Amino acid sequence: MNKLKMILVMSIVFLVFVVANSLQAQYIIEQIEYEVPINYELLPEDIEFEDPVDEAKFFLELSESKLKESVQREYREIEIQKSTIYIDGDNFAVESQSEEEGKTTVILDYNKGMIYYVLWSQRKVFEMSKADMEDIQEEAEAAAQKMLEQLPPELQEQAKAAMEEKEEHKESYRQIVSTGKEMNKYGYKCDQYMIEGDKEVITIWASDDILGLAKKVQSVSDKLSDIFPSEDEEDKDEWELVPGKIPIEVRTYQMDPMEGPKMEIQAITKINETNPPAEKFISPGEAEGFTRSSMKEMMMQMMEMMGGEEEY
């Protein structure tokens, strides 16, 4: 009887453990993203910088309200893209809202090895498989080579030299360092980290991960890379830059000599540990009045249009 009771207790403990971990793998994350041009009227008259990195650090430390007010006063209204990320086990979806495209959704179906891109305003669903991605990469390389061959010999040499230089001078980041600064961001206690690159400077306000979210995001990222591997393995997103932490706010100051400096800001405004609605992971079909087509076809058409413009 005691042995039977022990087995029963152990079974209940195991069941509770499984259920608890299952619940921890379910999240709804709200996020915003926007870009601001740099307004030099924010600089004090007597300030001088030793180099562009020091200038970048000054603007990166400005408050969000000051940045927005300066842009709205001097330029235009800031377009803020709002996104909601849904995670449930192997299910993953990102729902976004922007002025340009309206509502869009990206759905990853890991078991089928498919990605769906839903344009709600146009009632269209674009599908992409791993084979489609490989074909697109091959076609893009072939189209680039064809365009290169059509150039005069001297321009071909210039283009090749420019590509080689770009490859040699890929954005190289120095080691990420903690600045020692702390601040509450969107209700989360955060520590500040900074990365200095050749063409951009990044600050990350990251909080301790008590929700197990970072581990889950890494799992989803691994699954996405498994189906759609990236050609540039050196690229790292903000989650990889601060492993084991949640990057609540990321500011990227880009030093572009042609277009002028600008800052991109991305922030997680809310994290809910809850079960997302099942329909968020299902792409609409004909029954809902949507048409389906291949994302490969859409991208090929775009490349053909670009090629036609170059020939023209």
N, C-alpha and C positions, 0 to 999 in steps of 0.2 A: 504493500500500500504506500509506504514511504517512497519507494522507487518510482511508482506510478505518479505520485504527487510531484516529485522532483522533475520528472519528464514534462509534466503538464506546466509547471512553473517556468521551466527553461523554454518551452514552446511559446508561452505568452511573452516572455522577455524578448525572444527572437522576433516575434511578430511585431511587438512595440517598436523594436529597433528598426525593422524594415519599414514600417509605416512612417516613423519619424524621419528617416532618411529620405523617403519618398516625398514627404511634405516639404522638406528642406530644398528639394530640387525643383520647386515650383515658384516662379517669380513673375511679377509684373513690374517693369522698370520704366519710369517716365524720364524723358531726356529732352533737352533743347540744344539747338546748335545755331550759331549765327556768326556773321563776319562783320568786322568794323574797320573802315579805313582809319589811318592814323591822322589825327588832327593836331598839328604842331602848335596850335594856339593854347594847348594844355601845358606847354613847357613854360616854366618860370623864365623871366627875362635874363637872369644872371646865371643860368645853369649851363655847364659845358660838359660834354662827354668825351671820354678818352678814346672810345671806339664804338662801332655800331652795336656791339653786344651790350655795352652800358646803357645805350639809348633804349634798346629793346627791354632791358630790365626795368627801366623807369616806367614805360607804358604798361608792362605786364603787372606792375604792382598797383596800378590805378584801380579804383573801385568800379564795380560794374555800372553803378548809377552814373558816375562821372563820364565813363566812356560812352554810354548810351546817350546821355544828354548832349555831349559835344557833337556826336554824329547827327542826331536829329536836328540840332540847331544849325549846323553848317552844311549838311548834305541832304539827307532824306530819312525817311522812316526805315528802321532796321527790319529786315525780313527774318523772322525767327522760325526755323523749322522745328516742329514739335514731333517727337517720336515716342512710341510706346513699344517696349520689347517684352515679348511673351516667351517664357521658358517653362517647359513641362517635360521632364525626361529627355528623350531624343527629339521632342517637338520644339521648334523654334520659329518665331515670326517677328517681323518688325513692321509696325504700322506707322506711317509718317503723314504729316499734313504740311503742305507748303502752298504759297500763293501761286507758284508757277504750274505745278502739276496737280494740285488738290490732294486728295487722299490716295495714297499708294500703300501696298503691302508686299513685303518679301517673305515668302514661306519656304523653309528648308524641310524637305521630306527625306530624312537620312535613309530610311529603309528602302525607298524607291530610288535614291540617288538623284533626286530632282530638286530644282529650285523653281519657284513660281513667282512671277512679278505681276501684281494686279494693279491695273489702272482703273480705279473706280469711276472716274468721270467719263472715261471712254468705254467703260464696260468691256474691257479687254484683259485677257490673261496670257502672258508670255511664259513659255516653258523652256527650261534648259537642263540638259543632261550633261554628264561628264564627257561623253563623246562629242556633244555639241561644242563644249568649251574647247576641247582639243582641236576640233575642226576650225573654230574661229581663230585660235592662235596661229594655226598653220596658214590660214587664208590671209590673216593680217600680215604675217611675215612675208608671204608671197607678194601681197599688194605693195608693201613697202619696198621690196626689192625691185619690183616692176617700175615703180615711180622713180627709184634711184637710177635705174638703167636708162630711163627716158631723158635724164638730165644731160647737158653737155659735159664732156670729160672734166673740165675744170671745176664745174659745180659738183660733180660726183665726188671729186677729191675733197672739196670743202665739206660736203655733207658727211663723208666718212670720218674726216678729222673731227667734226663737231660731235658725232656719235661716240667716237673713241674718247674724246675729252669728257663727255658727259658720263661715260662708264667709269673713267678714272676718278672723276670728282663727284661720285655719288655722295649724298648727304651722309657724312660720318659724324656720329654722336660721340661726345666725350662721355665719360662715366656719369651716370645719374648721381646727384649728390643731394643730401638733405640740407635745407637751409636753416633748420632749427626753428622755423616759424610755425605757429599753430593758429588755427582760426576755425570758427564754426561756419560751414558752408552748407546751405540748404538743410540745416538741422542736424548735420553730421560733424563731429569733431574731426578735424583734418590736420595732417602735417604737410608741409610744403616741400616739394622736390623740384630740382631744376636740371635741365639738360641744355648744354650749349653745343650747337652744330655750326657748320660752315655757313649755312644760309638761313637758319632759323634757331630761335631760342624757345624752349618749352618750359612752362611751369605746370606742375601737377599737384593739386590738393587732394590727398588720398586719405581715406579713413581705414581703420582696422576692420578686417572682414570677420565680423561675428556671426554672419548669416550663411557662410559657406558659399557665397555668390561667386567669388573669384575662381574657385575650383570648378564650379559649374560652367562659367563662361569659357574657361580654358578647355573644358570637355567639348563644348559646342564648337569652339574654334578649331579644335583638332578634327572633329567630324567634318566640318566644312572644308578644311584643307585636304582631308582624305578624298573627298569627292571632287573638289575643285582646287587642286594644288596651285599655289602662286609661283610665278616664275622668279620673283625676287624674294628669296628666302631671308634677305637681310632686313626687310621691312618689319618693324615691330609696332604693334598698336599700344595704346596707353595701358592696357591691362598687363601686357608683357613687361612694360618698363617698370611697373611697380608690382612685382609678383606677390601674391598673397594679400594684396590690399585692393580697395575699391577706389578707382580714380573718379572722385566726385566732380571735380572741375579741372579741365585741361585747357590751357591757353597756349596757342602757338603763334609766335611773332615771326612773320616771314619777311626777310629782307630782300625784296625784289627790286633790283636797280632799274628795271624797265617800267614796271607798273607802280612802283613806290611801295613802301612798307604797308602791311595790313596785319590784322590779328584775327584769328579764328578762335572762337570760344565754344566749348562743348561742356555741358553740365548735366549730371544726373540729379534731377529735382526730387525724385521720390522712389523708394523701393518698397514693394509690398510682397511679403511672403504669403502667397495665396495661390489657389488653383485657377489658372486662366480659363476662360470659356473655351470649350472644345472647338467651337466653330472658327476660332482665330487661326487654327492650323489647317483649315480646309479651304482650298481655293474655289471660288464660285464657278459654276458652269453654265451650260445652255439653259437649264431650268431657271436660273436667275437672270437670264437674258445676256450672258457674257459669251463672247467669242474667244476661241483659243487659237494660238499660233505659236510658232517656235521663236524663241528669243534669238536664235541663230539667224533666222531669216531677217528679222528686224535689224540686227547688227550688220549683216551683209549688205542690206539695202543702204544703210547709213554709210558704209565704207565705199560703196559704189558711187553714191552721191558726192562724197568727198573727193573721190578719184576723178569724177566728171568735172567738179569745180576746178581741180588742179589743171586738168587738160585744157579747160576753157581759159 
